[in-house]
């Protein structure tokens, strides 16, 4: 109750500040405030080769956002988000302890304050304080998990400095991780996110330091240092990344390495990509971890590897994508194996992904998506899994 009361007071302060900003801005600037509505109706079905019942979920996510006008560099944002089960299609485990006899669809019913922050922008500096969306680079380490109905945000203070059109630095201090499972699984934290990027003629070079710690009174640091390079030349695209990670607690001390390499080529009608991603292992006892990431984006859409196995993970993949009937399509294949194989765990399976999505009538979108995972070694704890999604969205 104390945390809920505290959040209510913070929300009220943001609302009052935002109203004040809007009132002043209307009289002294020409910038207008903006209110938007974002709806997403989605059906998800899960079929797993185990004792769990097949899951089916039809949920509607509603997101209402108000952004004030700018006044002397200040703006305010207040955003509410609601996720509801509709038409009685609710046969699924929502990952918060309900209907555990079914497979998981991680979209619990929830209504919450999604964002509430004050932003100040002046010259090359932008500062933001409050509950906010934070995404860095390709979401591999820090993302909003926007695929789920309740997206991830953070209670944080962020400062971004754009020194020039080439050089940008950002720093965020996180005090809470507002995760995709509603308030019941939010986590207090003491996280530091530092990201520095520099654009060259060949691409963008980025260096980062992400120092994570769950605020539970114990030693549990997860420190990651790395760099990546992303670029495009003519019809070729390329990406490379390397990072090291140390996990230190009162009982353990592990280290692991991350590596990624991807190349692509665009033909007239399609784009082909080949890549490898390695989330390393420390003696098959600890796997490289990215707990703040948009994990659904990586290692297959069936979400088998939201947590990296202690043996680590090697993901060899290929994809082909293109345009058709006013929309976009992608087909991808993955081959998974352990970074440090053991006697019982080596082959971690394969997966096929396919998606088609399009926008229409300016404000609407729709799509269909499919994932089919085939398990490898039985001792790896995975089972054959099929997932399908159908959705329609609208933005006003």
N, C-alpha and C positions, 0 to 999 in steps of 0.2 A: 504493500500500500504506500509506503514511503516513496519508493521510486516512481510510482504512478502519480502521486501528488507533486513530486518534484518536476516530472515531465509536464504536467498540466500547467504549473507555474511558468516554466520555461516557454511553453507554447503560447501562453497568454502574453508574456513579455514580447515575444517575436511578433505576435499579431498586432499588439499595440504599437510597437516600433514600426512595423510595416505600414500600418494605417497612417501613422504620423508622416512617414516618408512620402507616401502617396499624396497626402493632403498638401504638403509643402511643395512637392514636385509639380502638382497640377497648377500651382499658382506661379511658379518661378521657372519652369522648363516646359518644353513642348513635348517631352517624352511621355507616353501614356503607359499606364499599368496594363497588365495582361493577365487574363484568366483562361486556362485551357482545361479540357477534359479528354482523357485518354481511356478508351475501353478495349478490353481484350477478352473475347469469349473463346474458350479452348476446351476441346475434348482430348483426353489422353487415355490410352489403353496399354496395359502391361501384361504380358504373358511370359511367365518364367517356368522353367522345367524343375520345379520343386514342389513342396507341399503347400505353399501359399496359394490362395485363390487368385485368379486373374483379376486385375484391377481395372476399373473404369471410373473416370472422373470428368465431370463437366463443370467448369468453374468460370466465373466472370470476375475479372479484375477491373476495378474502377479507380482512376487516379485523377484527382482534382488539384490543380496547381494555380496559385496566385503569385505573380511577380509584380512588385511595385515598380513605379517609375523611378528613374535615377534622380537623386537630389544631392548635389555636391559630391558626387562619386559614390554615394551609398544606394544600395538596393536591398530589398528584403524578399525572401521567398518562403511561402508556407504551402505545404503539399500534404494532402491526406490520401491514403490508399486503402482500398477495401477489396477483399477477395471472398467470394461467396460460392457455395455449391448451388447449382440451379437445376430445376426440373427433376430433382430427386436422384440424379446420377452421382452417387457418392460412395460407391463400393471400392474404397481404397484406403490404404494406410497413409495418413497425412504426415508421418514422421514425428508426430508429437504425442504418440501413445494411443491414437484412436484407430479402431478397425485393424488391429495388428494381424488378423488372419489373412489379410490381403497383401499384395505387393505394394510397394511404396510409390506414391505420387506426391512429391513434396510441395503440395499446395494447400496448406491448412487454411481454414476460415479465419480471417483476421481483419481487424480495422485498426489502423495505427497512423501516427504522424510519421510520414515518410521522410520529409525534409522540412527544416525550419532553420533558416540561417540569415544572417546579415552579411552582406558583401560590400567591400570598399575597393574601388578601382581608381587609381590615379597614375597616369603616366605608364611606366613600365611595371608597376606593382599592382597585384590583385590579392586581397586578403579576404578570407571567408571564415566565419565562426558560427558553429551550430551543427545541426544534423544535416548531412549533405551526402550526395553521390560523389565518390572518388573513383576514377579509373586512371590507370597508368599504362602507357604503351599498349600492348595487345591483350591486356587483362590477365596475363599469365600469373602475375603476382597480386595485383589489386584490381578488382572489378566490381560491377554492380549486380552480377548474376541475373541480368535482365530477362533471361529466358523463363525464369520462374515467375509466378504471379506476384509474389511478395518479394520485390527486389531488395538487394543488400545496400544499406547506407551506413554511415559512420557518424558518431558524435565526435567532432574534430575541429581543430583550427588549422587552416591551410593558408600558405602564402606562396604566390607564384611570381617570379621575377623574369620578365622577358628583356634580357639585356640588349638584344638586337634581333633582327629577323633570323639569325642563325642560332643564337644561344638562348636557352631557357632553363631555369632551375625552379624546382618546387620542393616544398617541405610541408608535411602534415604530421600533426600529433593527434593520435586517436585515443579517446578515452572509453569508447564503447563500439562494439561491432553489432550492428542491428541486422541480424542474419535473416535468411529466407523462411524461417519457421515461425515467425511471429515473435512477440516479446518473450515467450516462455523459454526460448533458447538463445536470447541475446547474451553477449559476453562483455563484461567490463575488461578493459585492457589498458596497456601503456605502450602503445606502438609508435615508432618513429619511421616515417617514409621519406626518403630523400632521393630525388630523381634529377639528373642533369643531362641535357641533350644538346647536341650541336649538329646543325645541318651543313652538309658539304655538297659538292656537285654530284657526287656518286651516291649519296644517301645520308641517312641520319644515324649518328653514333650516340648511344645512350649509356650512361653509367648510373648505377643505383645502389642504394643501401637500404635494406628493409629490416628493422630491428623490432621484432614482435615479442610481446610478453602478455600473457593472460594475467589479469590483476586479481590473483587469488591468494596472495600472501606467501607464495612459494617461489623458488627459483625455477623458471621454466622458459628461458630465453630461446628464441629461434631467429638467428641472425643470418641474413643472406646478402652477399655482395656479388655484383656481376656487371656485365656489359653486353649490349647487343648492337647490331648494325643492320639496317634495313634500307633497301634501295631498289630502284628500277631504272633500267637503261634500255631504250627502244622497246622491244617486246619481251625483254627478260626482266624477271624480278628475282630478288635474292634476300636471304635473311640468315643471320648467324648469331648465336648467343652462347655465352658460357657464364656459369655462376658457381659459387661455393656456398655451402650452408653449414652452420654449426648449431646443434641442438644441445643445450646445456640445462640440466636440472640438478636437484639435490642427489639424484640416484643414477643419472646417465649423462654421457658426454659423447655425442656422435657427430660425424661430419660426412657430407656427401657432396657430389658434384652434379651440376645440371649442364647439358649441352643440347643445342638445337641447330639444325641446318635445313634450309628449304630453298628450292629453286623452282621457278615457274617460267612458262613461255606462253604468250598469247598468240594464237592463230587468228584468223579472221573471224571465226565464229565461236571458238571455245578457248578456254585457258586450262592448261595442264600444269599440275604441281606435284613435285616429289619431295618428301621430307623425312627427317628422322628426329625424334625427340627422346632424350635419355634423362630420366630422373634417377640419379645414381643411388647406390646403396652403400652402407657401411657394414661390411661383413655379413650381409643378409640379416642385419638386426635393426636397421633404420633406413627408411626411404625418404628421399628429398621431398619436402612438403611445401605446398603453397595454400595455406588455409584462407587467405583473403581473395583468392582468384575467382574469376568466372569459370569454374571448372567444367561446366557443360560444354564449353567451346573446345575443349582439348580431350584427346584420347578416346574419341568415340561418343556418340550422342546417347548411347544406352546407359551412360553414367556408371560404368563398372569400376572406374578408377578415380572416384572422387577423393578417396584416400589412397596414397601411394603404398603398394605392398612393401613390407620390410625388405624384400629381396630387390626392390627397385623396379623400374619399368622402362623397357625399350619399346618405342612405338614407331614402326616403319609404316609410312602411309603414302597414298597417292590419291589425287582427286582430279576431276574434270568438271568444268562448269561452263555455263553459257546462258544465252537468252532465248526465250520462246514464248510466243503469244503474249508479249508485253510483260513477262515476268522473268525471273531468274531461276535456274536449276543447278544443282550440284550433286554429284555422286562421288563418294569417297570410300576407300577400303583401308583397313588397318590390320597390321600384324603385330601382336603383342608378345613380349617375352620378358623374362627376368633379367635385370642388369647383373646380378650376382646369383646365378643359378645354384640351387641346392639339390640334394638327392630327390626331393619330392616336388619341387617347384621350379619349372623352367619355361614350359609353354603356357602362356597366359591367354591364348585364344586369338580369334580374329573377329572382325566386325565389318559390316557393310552399312553405309549411311546414304540416304537419298532425301532431297528436299526440293520442293517447288513453291515459290511464293511470288506474289505480285501485288502491286498497288493499283487502285482503280478509283475513278471519280474523285481524285485528289485527296479525299479524306479517309479512304477505306483501304484495307489490305486483307489478304486471305492467303492461306497456305496449307500444305500437307507435308508431313515429314515422317520418315521411317528409319528405324535402327534395328539391325539384327546382329546380335552377338552370339558367337559360337565358342563355348568354353574350351579351354585347353586341359591341362593336367587337373584331374579331379581333386587332388589334394590342395589346389590353389584356392578352393572355396568359392569358385564361380560356377554359374549354371547358364545354360542357353537362355537367352532373353530376347524377346521381340517387343518393340514399342512403336506405337503409331500416334501421331498428333494431327488434329484438324483444327484450324482456328480462323477467326475473322476478327478484325480490329477496326476501330474508328477513332479519329482524332479531330477535336473541334476547338 
